[in-house]
């Protein structure tokens, strides 16, 4: 093993713990953002990515004010956040590299855990494959079929599961397992 987080200096354990806490906070707010804009059902994700084009180009060329009458029932309906191709390109450009960096950082934590090789390789694969599925699902939903929204949901849940598994194993092994000599 290249390194063992159970035997690491307390400063390394603290660094990894702070990194995991930061990623956890990020994932928590990411989940809140997803719930606000795309939702957690195939129908809401499909409406977000396969729905009509955005009413305002991204980024806006100018400020635009639109007035139209609304009933009280209109206020009760959830707003559908539509993602057009330009915004999907922008989101992919920004998120996919960052997800790669996060997957790499979490994978470095995995390498320091006491896991059988097959489990470590599987977990590292999950950490990288999950965001690929997430974004592949968005593109497939937009250009192939609204039914592909399930791929986005699988990818998103897999990202959360991968993080949770790494965080739980790392905290347990670093702080609650006896050090090996």
N, C-alpha and C positions, 0 to 999 in steps of 0.2 A: 504494500500500500504506500502511495506517495506521502500521505500524511494522515494523521488520525485526529479528528477533532476532539475525541475523548481525552487525548493526551496533550492537547494544545495548551499553550499558555493562556491564562485567564484573559489577557488582552485580545487574543485572537478569538476566543469564545465570545467575548463581549462584542467585538467587531461583527462577527457572524450574527449574533443575536440582534444587534441594532439594524443590520442589513435586512434580516428577516422581518423585523418589526416595521421597518420602512416600507418594504414590499407589501406586507400585510395591510398597512394603512392605505397604500395605493390601490390594492385589490378591492378593499372595502369601498372606497370612493368610486372605483371603476364600476362596481356592481350597482351602486346607487345611480351613477350616470346611465348605465345600461337600462335600469328600471325606468328612469325618467324619459329616455329618448327612444329606445327600441323594445324594451320589455323582455320578458322571459318566456314568451310563448311563440311557437312557429308563426302564428297568425300576425302577431305584432311585429316580429322581425321581418316577415314577408312584406307587411305594409310599409315598413321603413325603407327596405331596399328595393322591392319590386314595384312599389307604389308609383304614383305620378311624380313627375319631375318637380323639383323645388320651385316655389312660386317666385323666389328671389335668387338670382345667380350668386354663386359663392366664389370669391368675395364680391360684395355688392359694388356695382359701378358707381352708384350714387345712392343717396338716401331717398327712400320711397315711403310715402304714407298712403295707405289704402283704407278707405272707410266703407263699411257695409253694415246693414242692419243685422242684429243678432237677438235671438230670443233667450230667455233664461235657460232653456233646455240646451242651447248651444254651448253655454258655459260649463255644463255638467259633462259634456262629452270629452273623453281624453283626446288631447291633441296628438296627431300623428306627425312625427318628425320624419320627413322624407329626405333620403340621401340620394343626390343625383350622382352621375358619373364623375364629375369634377371633384366633388367632396369625397367620394370613395377613393379616388386617386390620391388626394391629399392625405386622407386618413391612413391609407396603405403605406404611403411614403414615410409618414411619421411613426406609425405604430409598429410596423413589422420590424424595422431595425431595433427599436427599443425592446420589443418582445424578445428578439434574439439576444440582446445584451442581458436582459433579465434571465432568460433561460440559461445563458452561459454562466452567470453569477450563481444561480441556483444549482447548476450542474457542478460547479466547483465545490459547493457545499456537499453535494451528493458524493463526490470523489473522496471527501474526508470522512464519510460515514462508514461504519462497519456494516456492509451489505454484501451479500453474495454478488458476484460479477453480473449474473443475469438480471438480478433485481436492479442493480445500479444502472446497467445499460438500458433496461426497460424504462426506468424513471427518467433518465436523461432523454430518451426518445420521446417520452410523453411531454416533457417540458418544451421540446422544440416542435413537436407535431401539433400540439394543441393550438397555438396561435396560427399555424398554417391552416388548420381546419377552420378556425374562426374566420379568417379573411377569405379563404377559398369559398366558404359558405356565403359570405356577403356577395362576392362576385358571381357565384353560381345563381344565387337568388335573383340578382339583378338581370342577368343575361340568359339564364337557362330556364329556371322554373321557380316560382314562389315556394314550392315544396322543398327546395334546397335550404330553406331557412333552418331546418333541423341540424344541418351541418354546422352552422354558426353556433347554435345552442350547444351542440356537443363539444365544439372547440372551446367555447367560453367556460363551460362547466369543467372540462378537462384541465384548463389552465388553473382554475381555482383548486381543483383536486390535487394537481401536481404540486402547487405551492403549499397546500395544507399538509400533504404527506411529507415533503421535505422539511417544512418548519417543525412539525411534530417530532419527526425522527431526530432532527438536529438538536432541538432543545432537550429532548429526552437523553440523547447520547452525550451531549456536552455537559449538562448540568445535573442529570439524575442517574447516570450510569457510573459504576466504578471505573476508574482509570486503569488501563492495561499497562503492565510493565514491559 
